[in-house]
C-alpha cells in the first residue's frame, strides 16, 4: 500500500503498508488454496481502499503483476468479484513503472541525455528496462520481461538439492541462453529494484555497520546506495562460505531460526542471477532503489492526468 501526495514536482509519502502473501507458489491444480489466498488478498485490498478514502485520495489504483497476470490469463479466478477494478499490468507497463520509480527516486544522481538501465527482480518475474532522460522527460527505449522471479529461482535451487554452486552454474547458462538480454543498449547508470536487491543491500549494511545491526529495514538508508558487482559477488561467496562452515551461526546472526529460511535462499539465488545479467551488459557497479513499481505508478497517475496504463503514457513521462 502507498498513500502519497505530489506537489512541486516531488512525491511525498503519506503512508505505506504491506501484507505478505505468495500467489506464485500455489500450483494451478490447488484451487481451494488459491481461492483461500485470493480471499485474504481481497480483504487486504478492501482495507487499503477504505484507508485511501479516509485520506480523501483523488485516485485509487489497485494493480497486480506477474502472479495476477497468470491467474487472469488462465482464468483461474474471477477478478471482477473484488467489487472494484483490478488493473493487471502488462509486462511493458510493469517495466515502465519500475523505470520511472528508479529514475524519479534517484534523479539527483543522474543527468540529461543519460541512459538508465533498471533490473527489477520480483517474486514471479524479472523486468529489464532501458530509458533516457532528455529535457526533463524520461523515455523508455527497450524492455524485456522474463518469468524468472525469486520463486522460480528457489525452485531451481531445490532441483540441485540446494547445492548453491551447482545452481550458480545452472543459472549462468540459462541467462546466457537469453539472447534478448545481449543488447546494444549501453547504460550510464544501472539501478536495481525489488525485494532481493533491497533486502540484500540492507543485509550488507547490517554486516558493515554495527549501529544498524539490530534495526528494522530502512528503505531511506539503502536508496541510492552504490555497490560494485565485485563486492556483490564477494558478499555472496562470504555468505556461502560462512554458511557451509557453520550454518546455525550465520542463520543466528542474520536473525533467522534453526532452519534455512526461503528468504535466505531468495537473496542468494537472486544475487547470483542479477550478477549474471549485469555481466552481460559489462556493468561494474549499480545503485539500489528503495522504491518499487508502486512509486512509479503513483508518479505517473498524479502527473500524466490520464489512465496510467494508456499505451501513449507507457512511452514517456515528465519527471522534472
HELIX and SHEET records of a PDB file:
HELIX    1   1 UNK A   31  UNK A   54  1                                  24    
HELIX    2   2 UNK A   66  UNK A   73  1                                   8    
HELIX    3   3 UNK A   79  UNK A   82  5                                   4    
HELIX    4   4 UNK A   91  UNK A  105  1                                  15    
HELIX    5   5 UNK A  107  UNK A  109  5                                   3    
HELIX    6   6 UNK A  150  UNK A  159  1                                  10    
HELIX    7   7 UNK A  164  UNK A  177  1                                  14    
HELIX    8   8 UNK A  179  UNK A  181  5                                   3    
HELIX    9   9 UNK A  195  UNK A  208  1                                  14    
HELIX   10  10 UNK A  210  UNK A  212  5                                   3    
HELIX   11  11 UNK A  219  UNK A  222  1                                   4    
HELIX   12  12 UNK A  229  UNK A  245  1                                  17    
HELIX   13  13 UNK A  247  UNK A  253  1                                   7    
HELIX   14  14 UNK A  262  UNK A  280  1                                  19    
HELIX   15  15 UNK A  293  UNK A  304  1                                  12    
SHEET    1   A 2 UNK A   2  UNK A   7  0                                        
SHEET    2   A 2 UNK A  10  UNK A  16 -1                                        
SHEET    1   B 2 UNK A  63  UNK A  64  0                                        
SHEET    2   B 2 UNK A  87  UNK A  88  1                                        
SHEET    1   C 7 UNK A 226  UNK A 228  0                                        
SHEET    2   C 7 UNK A 285  UNK A 288 -1                                        
SHEET    3   C 7 UNK A 189  UNK A 193  1                                        
SHEET    4   C 7 UNK A 115  UNK A 121  1                                        
SHEET    5   C 7 UNK A 126  UNK A 134 -1                                        
SHEET    6   C 7 UNK A 137  UNK A 146 -1                                        
SHEET    7   C 7 UNK A 316  UNK A 318 -1                                        
END                                                                             
